Amino acid sequence: MAGRCHTLTVTEAGKVVSFGCNILGRSGGKEPGEVGGLLAGEAAAGVAAGEHFSLVVAQSGRVFGWGDGGSGQMGFKTERTHTPISVPLHPLGRPHDTDGVHALRVVAGYQHAAALVVETNAR
C-alpha cells in the first residue's frame, strides 16, 4: 500500500514493513524497516497509507495508526506520532462504546480513513 511518498507492506508472518519519506512520522525511514511499538505483539491483516499517516488492522481486529492525525484522519484528532497508537473503534451512534467492535479492513485517502467493522456483541 502506498501513501504520498511512503509504502507499507505486510510479510507472510504478519509483520508490517515501512519505507520511504519519514515526514511527520509516517514511515520508519528510507530503508525498509519493521514497524514496532504496539504492533510488536500483533499480526497484521492489512495496511492503509494516507498522505501523512499509516494504519494497520491486526488479525485481532484492533486498528493502529501513526503519522499526522491533526485532521482526525486516524479516527480522532491527535498530533503526529512516530510510533503506532491504538485507534478506538465504535458502532455508529455510540461514540463511547468500544466493546466487541473489531475491524476487518482499513482504507485511507489523502486526509481521511475508514474501517469496515463488525460488532461481535450486538445489542
Residue frames relative to the residue before (quaternion, step in Angstrom):
aa qw qx qy qz dx dy dz
M 1.0000 0.0000 0.0000 0.0000 0.00 0.00 0.00
A 0.1624 -0.8139 0.5546 0.0608 3.57 -0.84 0.95
G 0.2612 -0.7229 0.6217 0.1506 3.53 -1.14 0.81
R 0.8041 -0.2440 0.1751 0.5130 3.58 -1.15 -0.49
C 0.7842 -0.1623 0.0921 0.5918 3.60 0.88 -0.85
H 0.6347 0.4386 -0.3875 0.5046 3.53 0.93 0.98
T 0.2434 -0.7742 0.5764 0.0954 3.52 -1.24 0.58
L 0.1415 -0.7591 0.6306 0.0785 3.54 -1.16 0.74
T 0.0129 -0.7768 0.6295 0.0112 3.56 -1.06 0.75
V 0.2768 -0.7217 0.6058 0.1883 3.54 -1.29 0.41
T 0.3594 -0.7347 0.5356 0.2103 3.57 -0.83 0.99
E 0.6814 -0.4705 0.3591 0.4306 3.57 -1.27 0.20
A 0.6763 0.4832 -0.2794 0.4806 3.58 1.19 -0.60
G 0.5698 -0.6304 0.3695 0.3761 3.60 1.26 0.04
K 0.4718 0.6482 -0.4571 0.3850 3.59 1.22 0.34
V 0.3441 -0.7236 0.5610 0.2080 3.58 -1.14 0.67
V 0.1076 -0.7695 0.6288 0.0317 3.53 -0.94 1.02
S 0.0788 -0.8028 0.5910 -0.0063 3.54 -0.92 0.99
F 0.1416 0.7778 -0.6086 0.0680 3.56 -1.15 0.66
G 0.4953 0.6263 -0.5002 0.3349 3.52 -1.29 0.45
C 0.7933 -0.2231 0.1985 0.5306 3.56 -1.18 -0.57
N 0.2318 -0.7668 0.5815 0.1415 3.54 -1.07 0.71
I 0.2741 0.7649 -0.5300 0.2428 3.57 1.08 0.72
L 0.8582 0.0652 -0.0843 0.5022 3.57 -0.96 0.96
G 0.6516 -0.5809 0.3115 0.3753 3.60 1.10 0.60
R 0.4342 0.7420 -0.4438 0.2529 3.59 1.20 0.12
S 0.7893 0.1835 -0.1065 0.5761 3.60 1.16 -0.40
G 0.5641 -0.6212 0.4347 0.3269 3.53 -1.23 0.41
G 0.7392 -0.3313 0.2214 0.5430 3.61 1.21 -0.17
K 0.7090 -0.4764 0.3126 0.4156 3.56 -1.28 0.12
E 0.6899 0.4160 -0.2680 0.5284 3.57 1.13 -0.57
P 0.5656 -0.6004 0.4254 0.3724 3.63 -0.98 0.70
G 0.1002 0.7926 -0.5946 0.0905 3.55 -0.95 0.90
E 0.5242 -0.6362 0.4712 0.3136 3.53 -1.14 0.70
V 0.3782 -0.7053 0.5558 0.2250 3.56 -0.98 0.89
G 0.1685 -0.8140 0.5525 0.0624 3.57 -0.75 1.06
G 0.4707 0.6818 -0.4929 0.2657 3.53 -0.89 -1.00
L 0.8382 -0.1132 0.1088 0.5222 3.57 -0.93 -0.90
L 0.6158 0.5691 -0.3491 0.4183 3.61 1.18 -0.43
A 0.4608 0.7233 -0.4331 0.2776 3.60 1.20 -0.38
G 0.7762 0.3319 -0.1879 0.5020 3.61 0.95 -0.75
E 0.6400 0.5239 -0.3060 0.4714 3.59 1.29 0.16
A 0.2919 -0.7064 0.6102 0.2086 3.58 -1.17 0.60
A 0.3754 -0.7516 0.5032 0.2024 3.57 -0.76 1.05
A 0.2522 -0.7472 0.5981 0.1425 3.54 -1.13 0.79
G 0.8002 -0.0973 0.0790 0.5865 3.59 1.19 -0.49
V 0.2134 -0.7645 0.5978 0.1125 3.54 -1.30 0.41
A 0.0681 -0.7590 0.6442 0.0653 3.53 -1.33 0.34
A 0.1408 -0.7959 0.5865 0.0522 3.56 -1.04 0.81
G 0.1785 -0.7666 0.6106 0.0872 3.54 -0.88 1.02
E 0.7758 -0.3190 0.2233 0.4965 3.56 -1.22 -0.26
H 0.8296 0.0263 0.0349 0.5566 3.58 0.68 -1.09
F 0.7109 0.3945 -0.2668 0.5176 3.61 1.09 0.55
S 0.2226 -0.7592 0.6006 0.1150 3.53 -1.32 0.42
L 0.1149 -0.7836 0.6085 0.0502 3.57 -1.15 0.70
V 0.0976 -0.7657 0.6336 0.0531 3.53 -1.19 0.64
V 0.1502 -0.7248 0.6580 0.1383 3.56 -1.05 0.75
A 0.3055 -0.7659 0.5445 0.1533 3.55 -0.77 1.11
Q 0.6394 -0.5243 0.3970 0.3983 3.55 -1.25 0.39
S 0.6068 0.5576 -0.3400 0.4531 3.58 1.24 -0.44
G 0.5440 -0.6178 0.3982 0.4048 3.60 1.26 -0.31
R 0.5257 0.6119 -0.4173 0.4184 3.59 1.27 -0.03
V 0.2379 -0.7485 0.6009 0.1484 3.57 -1.22 0.57
F 0.1065 -0.7782 0.6183 0.0271 3.53 -1.06 0.88
G 0.0295 -0.8084 0.5878 0.0063 3.56 -1.09 0.67
W 0.0240 0.7726 -0.6344 -0.0056 3.53 -1.27 0.43
G 0.5375 0.5718 -0.4872 0.3831 3.53 -1.30 0.49
D 0.7355 -0.3807 0.3053 0.4701 3.57 -1.13 -0.68
G 0.0328 -0.8137 0.5802 -0.0145 3.58 -0.64 1.11
G 0.2777 0.8264 -0.4578 0.1745 3.58 1.25 0.38
S 0.7202 0.3890 -0.2482 0.5180 3.61 1.18 -0.41
G 0.5939 -0.5958 0.3539 0.4088 3.58 1.26 0.25
Q 0.3892 0.7730 -0.4415 0.2367 3.59 1.25 0.15
M 0.6726 0.4370 -0.3179 0.5056 3.61 1.21 -0.09
G 0.7047 -0.4692 0.2597 0.4645 3.57 1.20 0.45
F 0.7636 0.0294 -0.0368 0.6440 3.56 1.30 -0.19
K 0.5274 -0.6425 0.4463 0.3314 3.57 -1.12 0.55
T 0.1614 0.7624 -0.6097 0.1450 3.53 -0.80 1.07
E 0.5088 -0.5989 0.5018 0.3614 3.54 -1.16 0.46
R 0.7035 -0.4679 0.3066 0.4383 3.56 -1.20 0.16
T 0.0941 -0.7635 0.6379 0.0356 3.49 -1.18 0.74
H 0.3455 -0.7688 0.5082 0.1772 3.56 -0.92 0.91
T 0.7258 0.3120 -0.2263 0.5699 3.57 1.28 -0.05
P 0.6234 -0.5738 0.3717 0.3795 3.60 -1.08 0.63
I 0.0904 -0.7517 0.6510 0.0544 3.52 -1.15 0.81
S 0.5573 -0.6081 0.4483 0.3445 3.56 -1.18 0.53
V 0.2485 -0.7546 0.5938 0.1274 3.56 -0.97 0.94
P 0.3554 -0.7515 0.5086 0.2244 3.63 -0.60 1.06
L 0.1703 -0.7669 0.6135 0.0812 3.56 -1.02 0.87
H 0.0669 0.7941 -0.6014 0.0565 3.56 -1.00 0.80
P 0.5659 -0.5855 0.4480 0.3692 3.58 -1.18 0.50
L 0.6053 -0.5478 0.4260 0.3900 3.57 -1.16 0.53
G 0.8024 0.2760 -0.2162 0.4830 3.55 -0.96 0.88
R 0.7454 0.2853 -0.1946 0.5702 3.60 1.26 -0.14
P 0.0838 -0.8778 0.4695 0.0450 3.60 0.57 1.17
H 0.7233 0.4168 -0.2604 0.4851 3.61 1.13 -0.32
D 0.6066 0.5496 -0.3415 0.4619 3.59 1.29 0.05
T 0.0282 0.8316 -0.5515 0.0591 3.58 -0.29 1.24
D 0.4693 0.6904 -0.4425 0.3275 3.61 1.23 -0.04
G 0.8613 0.1640 -0.1180 0.4662 3.56 -0.99 0.85
V 0.5561 0.5741 -0.4123 0.4372 3.60 1.18 0.37
H 0.0057 -0.8085 0.5859 -0.0552 3.57 -0.73 1.12
A 0.3757 -0.7241 0.5352 0.2193 3.56 -0.99 0.85
L 0.2765 -0.7371 0.5946 0.1634 3.54 -1.16 0.71
R 0.8003 -0.0226 0.0734 0.5947 3.55 1.10 -0.78
V 0.1426 -0.7540 0.6321 0.1075 3.55 -1.24 0.55
V 0.0681 -0.7592 0.6459 0.0411 3.55 -1.20 0.65
A 0.1139 -0.7973 0.5906 0.0506 3.57 -1.16 0.57
G 0.1892 -0.7407 0.6344 0.1140 3.49 -1.27 0.64
Y 0.8314 -0.2019 0.1587 0.4928 3.52 -1.28 -0.43
Q 0.7898 -0.1326 0.1102 0.5887 3.61 0.66 -1.08
H 0.6473 0.4475 -0.3508 0.5077 3.55 0.95 0.90
A 0.0900 -0.7807 0.6167 0.0463 3.55 -1.29 0.38
A 0.0863 -0.7701 0.6283 0.0683 3.54 -1.29 0.35
A 0.1671 -0.7655 0.6130 0.1018 3.53 -1.25 0.54
L 0.3194 -0.6827 0.6214 0.2140 3.53 -1.13 0.76
V 0.0096 -0.8327 0.5514 -0.0490 3.58 -0.52 1.18
V 0.2010 -0.7240 0.6406 0.1586 3.52 -1.36 0.36
E 0.2974 -0.7262 0.5931 0.1800 3.52 -1.15 0.66
T 0.2510 -0.8257 0.4916 0.1161 3.56 -0.39 1.24
N 0.7525 0.2574 -0.2002 0.5722 3.59 1.18 -0.27
A 0.0474 -0.8494 0.5257 -0.0029 3.56 0.75 1.11
R 0.3689 -0.7460 0.5204 0.1912 3.53 -1.08 0.81
